[in-house]
Each structure stands twice: as structure tokens, then as C-alpha cells.
Amino acid sequence: MDLDAVRTFVAAADAGQFQDASAALSITQQAVSKRIAALEKDLQVRLFTRTARGARLTIDGQAFLPHARELLRVEARADASVRPGRRALRIDVHSRRTAPAVLLQDFHRTYPQIELDVVTLDADVHAATAAVEAGTIDATFHAVPVPARQLPAAIRTARVIDEHHEVLVGPRHPLANARAVTPAQLAEHRIWMPGMAAGTEWAAYYDELATAFGLTIDLVGPVFGNEALLAEIADSAELATLAGERTRYLWPDSYDLRRIPVRDPAPIYPMSLIWRDDNRHPALSRLRDYLGSNRMDTPDEKVWLPAYPV
């Protein structure tokens, strides 16, 4: 059905005059007549009775009018669902517990008028970048382990998060009362991170971290979820795990878990925002500016970075 003809029908019904409808639509009166005639032919009914005073809806016209209005409302909603600035900005965070999700929530508090659609694709950097390239999402957060020249031509990246580490231990662990620990100290303890997917950029990062400092990162064991992991660590005098300093975990007070900063040097997990350079959603540029202005630099701190960040 020709929605321009439907729009013209509604305008004529509201105005009661084809001449007034033509003025409202900025088209000629002849164009109004032609559109109405085409719609009547398509529907095989008369919608108006022409009189000396203008145009009066027939019974069929009265029956069609509420449906015509709904068609125009649906058209407007469909347009708004994809038009930049009207639809929600769709961002992948991989996990709702980690630093990107925390920063997005802060961004939303700062700009509550910007509608966000936060998704978790559970994908590595390559699959997430492919989703950005395909337009499935507007942007994603990931470590980028390859040079920019190896990315698809339309893809752009900017490093926006340098995530520090904390070691998470139970109250009986030898490090439980430490105010900070060094990577060298961690080399004496078992770091338990079960279920880390091989071949991902985060697995590559922890492999490099373990090699650099002689860490023992144990991936063995079934994955029963974060709640079970925290319960095991709380009950153990040997187990520890690594977490980003802005990663959100909740546990019962009785666990008495300790989050201890890793320093001297501080291992940094670098994450970038990944987007298409031809994406014109105005909220995307606002998000990029926000992330750039809120990136935390620690120029005086001794840090360790993997060899691959771009």
C-alpha cells in the first residue's frame, strides 16, 4: 500500500478539503486527487464523496480512517527504530560485570536522555568486530591484539580502558592481609581461572602475563559459575583468582573475601572501543568523547602491558 497515498487520505479527512490537504502536504491539489483516486482503486471502494463544500468521508472511508492512522504510526516507529539518533545505541560489553559495563552505566547516568541497548555477545574480538562490521551492533569493547592495518577497512579502534588487576583471596590465604601484592609474590601461589576459552584475546593476555612473571594460572576444573568460584576461593587457603579492579562481584559477608591490588609493576589489561567509521549515530560520538575524557592515566605508576596493544 502506498503510504504517501495513505498520508494524503488522512490529511484530506482531517482538513475536509483537498485544497487544504494539498497546502498541508506542500503538493498540488491535482496530486492530492490522483493519490486519493489511486488509493480508492487499490482498495476498490470510494473513500470520499465530493460535495460543493469539499470532501466528506463515505462509510468505507470512515471505516478505513483509524487503520490509516495506525499505518502512519507504524511507519513512524519503523523509521525511528533505525534512523541514527532515534534508535537506541547498541553496545556489546561481553560481560555485564566488567569495566565496560560499569563505564556504560556511568555514561547513562551522565546522559540519561541517550537510549542504550546493552548486549553481551559472548564473543572474542574477531567475532565481535565482525558483528560491528555487519552492523549488528554499533560498537564493542575488546583488547585488540592485531595492528590496525590487519582490521577490516571500515573498522576503527581507540584504547579507552586500562584495567588494573586485583587478586581475590579468602580469609585463610597467606596474602589475605596484604595491602598490595607484586606479580613476583603471585608467582608463589596458584591462580585459579577455570573455563578460560583457548584462542581468545584474554587467554593470550594471561598466557603472556604468566610467562612474564612465572605465574601458575590453573584453568582446570568444571565451570559452575561465579557464585561457585567465589565460594571455593572463600573456603580455600590456597586458591586465588585475578579480577579487574572495576569488575563487580557480590558475595555473602560470611565469605570475607579480600580484593588486593596488584602493583609494582601493575599489570594492565588494555581494552579498546571498536566501531565503524561510517556509523553516524550521534550517541556514538558522544560515547567516544566521554570514554576519552574519562580514561584514567597513571603516568607515575610502574605498569606492565602485553606486547600487542594498538
Secondary structure as UniProt FT lines:
FT   HELIX           3..15
FT   HELIX           18..25
FT   HELIX           29..43
FT   STRAND          48..51
FT   TURN            52..53
FT   STRAND          54..57
FT   HELIX           59..82
FT   TURN            84..86
FT   STRAND          89..92
FT   TURN            96..97
FT   HELIX           99..110
FT   TURN            112..113
FT   STRAND          116..119
FT   HELIX           125..134
FT   STRAND          139..142
FT   HELIX           148..150
FT   TURN            153..154
FT   STRAND          155..169
FT   TURN            171..172
FT   TURN            174..177
FT   HELIX           183..186
FT   TURN            187..188
FT   STRAND          190..192
FT   TURN            194..195
FT   TURN            198..199
FT   HELIX           201..213
FT   STRAND          216..218
FT   HELIX           226..234
FT   STRAND          239..244
FT   TURN            245..246
FT   HELIX           253..255
FT   STRAND          258..262
FT   STRAND          266..276
FT   TURN            277..278
FT   HELIX           282..293
FT   TURN            299..300
FT   STRAND          303..304
//
